[in-house]
Amino acid sequence: QSTAEQTIELLADQISIAKDQAKLQIDNSKLNADRLITHAETQAAIDNSTAQALHEEDLAFLNAQYEAEIGVLDDILSDSQKQINALRGIDDSVKSVEAALIGFRDALISEDLARINSAGTLEQSTTTPGFASGGSFGGGMRVVGEKGPELEFTGASRITSNSDLKSMLSQEALVEELKQLRSENRQLLTELAFANRKIVKKLDKWDGAGLPNFVETQPVEVV
């Protein structure tokens, strides 16, 4: 072969080798690109799943804390009512509500009358008794009637003072507990809103700027 022909064959071989190397480089680049895309998609799914899990975990924690506070208040009210019932001799398991109320009233009257009797006999007075401060009325009889004298017997009773009645109706202890509960609820809602804002801010940042780059790319060696 002539020198020109040899030169042409050599150039053809070099061109073929260059084509093969270029094809190999393109294939490797495509493979790396596919890997990067797959990794980015996997990382995005993991980050979104992590953010959602953290959000749900915060909600579960705040809800559990709220339920615990409610449970404590319920236990306090229940225990207080049981103690009051025990002191007054009221047993809900064996008495109806009506019988319990009657027993409660009689117990109060008996207590006050016992204190009065232990201090001495009841003082007799010609003046009309006053019960502005509350107390117990021992009962008695009186003459009434429109068509001649009629005898009326009044049984023992208990008088509740105006201040005691207002205190009973106001339910100050329960109102105070409810105020405390509302205050704690506002605090929990504030914490929940703060946590939600942090999550939304992070998700918005990822939507605008993209996910953080956790992938370290390596140069492709062409063999």
C-alpha positions, 0 to 999 in steps of 0.5 A: 500500500502507498503511504497515502492509503496507510494514512487513510486507514490509520485515520479511519481506525482513529475515527472509529476508536474516537466514535466508540469512546464518545459513545461510551462517554455518552452512555456513561453520562446517561447512566449517571444522569439517570442515577442522579434523577432517581436519587433526587426523586428518592431524596424528595420522597424521603424528605416529604415523608419525614416532614409529614411524619414530623408534622403528625408526630407534633400533632399527636404529642399536642393532642396527647398532652391536651387529653392528659390535661383533660383527664387530670381535671376530670379525675380532680372533679371526680375525686372531689365529688367522691370525698364530699359524698363520703363525708355526707354519707351519700353512696350512689351505688345504693341510693337513688338521686332523690334519696341521696338528696334527702339524706344530704339535707337531713345530715346537714340539719342533724349536724347543726342541731347536734352542735346547738344541743351540745352547747345547751338548750335552744333559747326561746325568744319572743322575737321573730328569728332571723336567718340572714347568716343561714342556719337551722330552724328546729321546727315548731307549731303555730296557729293559722287559719282563716275560718277559726284557729288552725294548728300548723306543724313545721318540721326542721329545716335548714336555711341557706344564706344569700352569700352561701347561695350565690357561692353554690350557684356561681360554681367558682371552682369549676369556672376557675378550672375551665379558665385554666383549661382554656388558657392551656388550650390557647397555649397548645394551639399557639405551639401547634400553629408555630410548628405548622408554620415551620413545616410550611416554610420549609416546604415552600423553600424546597418548592422554590429553591429545590431540595438540598444537594446531598449527591456528590458527583464523580467524574466519569473516566473514559476507558 
